[in-house]
């Protein structure tokens, strides 16, 4: 089968930013007189939108509280996230092979696009990715397929193409693909 495009998630697919996410989450939650969340508590919620992550960690469902914690997280991430994110060693070779074969590539992530671009710049991989759709590029987040639809549009790939992938590491991402109308069959 010819493959026209490959759409990747970023965190825990192309790169491991869990150390930075844990640092930023602990920073956001740190308040005098309160213990920070342990990394074991944070790992299971990595990948959720920040407000949902903080709700899961604190049990506090006030939107203004989640927004404040998200602001603190982002401020800390501006300081540490790029340096603390590690591209998986297989990724440069994979992206080079896709480029050699003329396969378009995209990253679709809830992480801010500007941060993904900075991480790719440090790894000298920015030119290997054709399209990046980050959290600031869309209004709706998981499980809404808006990010995938936008990436397909920017790649100029029809949403009806056959996808040979589960699109990511969990059922939520597979469901996104089905919602976007791009998965009609899955690899076994």
SULTANOR-V902116 format. One record per residue. N is the residue number from 1. PHI is phi in radians with two decimals (* if undefined). PSI is psi in whole degrees, 0 to 359 (999 if undefined). OMEGA is omega in radians with two decimals (* if undefined). Layout:
N|PHI|PSI|OMEGA  N|PHI|PSI|OMEGA
//
This chain:
1|*|135|3.05  2|-1.38|138|3.12  3|-1.97|123|3.13  4|-1.53|325|-3.03  5|-2.66|151|3.03  6|-2.23|129|3.12  7|-1.96|123|-3.11  8|-1.88|147|2.79  9|-1.34|168|-3.14  10|-1.80|294|-3.07  11|-1.13|128|3.10  12|1.14|14|3.01  13|-2.10|303|3.08  14|-1.74|333|-3.05  15|-2.58|157|3.06  16|-1.90|107|3.10  17|-1.93|17|-3.06  18|-1.08|324|3.12  19|-1.07|317|3.11  20|-1.18|320|3.13  21|-1.12|317|3.11  22|-1.10|314|3.10  23|-1.00|311|-3.09  24|-1.15|323|3.13  25|-1.18|314|3.11  26|-1.09|320|3.09  27|-1.06|314|-3.11  28|-1.11|323|-3.08  29|-1.48|346|-3.08  30|-1.20|124|3.05  31|-2.46|145|3.12  32|-0.92|133|3.11  33|1.50|0|3.13  34|-2.15|143|3.07  35|-1.39|143|3.07  36|-1.29|157|3.09  37|-1.18|142|3.10  38|-1.35|153|-3.14  39|-1.01|328|3.12  40|-1.14|332|3.08  41|-1.37|329|-3.04  42|-1.42|320|-3.05  43|-0.89|315|-3.10  44|-1.14|341|-3.11  45|-1.80|2|3.06  46|-1.07|132|-3.13  47|1.86|340|3.06  48|-1.29|154|2.97  49|-0.97|147|-3.02  50|-0.94|316|-3.12  51|-1.08|319|3.11  52|-1.18|322|3.12  53|-1.08|314|-3.11  54|-1.22|327|3.05  55|-1.10|315|-3.14  56|-1.09|323|-3.09  57|-1.38|328|-3.04  58|-1.86|338|-3.04  59|1.34|358|-3.14  60|-1.48|117|-3.08  61|-1.73|13|3.10  62|-1.32|121|-3.12  63|-1.01|323|-3.12  64|-1.15|326|3.09  65|-1.21|315|3.12  66|-1.09|320|3.12  67|-1.11|319|3.11  68|-1.12|316|3.11  69|-1.11|321|3.10  70|-1.11|319|3.10  71|-1.07|318|3.12  72|-1.15|320|3.09  73|-1.05|310|-3.09  74|-1.10|319|3.12  75|-1.06|317|3.11  76|-1.21|321|3.14  77|-1.07|325|3.09  78|-1.05|334|-3.13  79|-1.56|324|-2.92  80|-2.14|341|-2.92  81|-1.15|316|-3.09  82|-1.08|312|-3.10  83|-1.19|332|-3.07  84|-1.61|356|-3.13  85|-1.60|133|-3.11  86|-2.03|121|3.03  87|-1.23|135|3.09  88|-1.10|143|-3.03  89|-1.08|334|-3.13  90|-1.36|343|-2.98  91|-1.15|312|-3.13  92|-0.99|316|3.12  93|-1.14|319|3.11  94|-1.08|312|-3.14  95|-1.10|323|3.11  96|-1.13|318|3.12  97|-1.14|319|3.10  98|-1.09|317|3.13  99|-1.09|316|3.12  100|-1.03|326|-3.11  101|-1.54|1|3.11  102|1.33|22|3.14  103|-1.50|125|3.08  104|-1.23|147|-3.12  105|-2.26|147|3.09  106|-2.50|155|2.97  107|-2.07|132|3.08  108|-2.16|119|-3.02  109|-2.62|156|2.98  110|-1.37|344|3.09  111|-1.18|148|3.14  112|-1.05|137|3.13  113|-1.01|315|-3.10  114|-1.04|327|3.14  115|-1.30|319|3.08  116|-1.07|316|3.12  117|-1.03|318|3.14  118|-1.13|319|3.11  119|-1.12|316|3.11  120|-1.14|323|3.09  121|-1.07|315|3.13  122|-1.06|322|-3.13  123|-1.49|1|-3.10  124|0.99|42|-3.13  125|-2.08|0|-3.05  126|-0.98|320|-3.11  127|-1.24|349|-3.14  128|-1.48|352|-3.10  129|-2.04|127|-3.10  130|-1.41|322|-3.04  131|-2.43|136|3.01  132|-2.20|125|3.04  133|-2.02|115|-3.12  134|-1.91|180|-3.08  135|-1.00|328|-3.11  136|-1.39|354|-3.08  137|-1.57|352|-3.07  138|-2.31|161|3.09  139|-1.61|328|-3.05  140|-1.97|146|-3.09  141|-2.06|182|-3.11  142|-0.74|138|0.06  143|-1.63|15|3.14  144|-1.14|138|-3.10  145|-1.46|10|-3.06  146|-0.90|318|-3.12  147|-1.10|316|3.13  148|-1.15|317|-3.14  149|-1.08|318|3.11  150|-1.11|316|3.12  151|-1.09|316|3.11  152|-1.05|318|3.12  153|-1.08|314|-3.13  154|-1.19|330|3.07  155|-1.39|349|-3.06  156|1.04|42|3.08  157|-1.96|129|-3.13  158|-1.14|146|-3.12  159|-1.19|353|-3.12  160|-1.67|5|-3.10  161|-1.17|153|3.10  162|-1.32|131|3.12  163|-1.86|130|3.07  164|-1.87|75|-3.09  165|-3.09|160|2.98  166|-1.63|1|3.11  167|1.17|358|3.12  168|2.92|197|-2.95  169|-1.66|1|-3.10  170|-2.68|173|-3.08  171|-1.11|330|3.13  172|-1.04|316|-3.13  173|-1.21|324|3.07  174|-1.11|318|3.11  175|-1.08|322|3.08  176|-1.02|316|3.13  177|-1.08|318|3.11  178|-1.16|319|3.11  179|-1.09|323|3.14  180|-1.34|352|3.11  181|1.38|21|-3.08  182|-1.85|347|3.10  183|-1.83|120|3.04  184|-2.02|343|3.06  185|-2.64|153|-3.09  186|-2.08|152|3.03  187|-1.18|148|3.13  188|-1.76|999|*
//
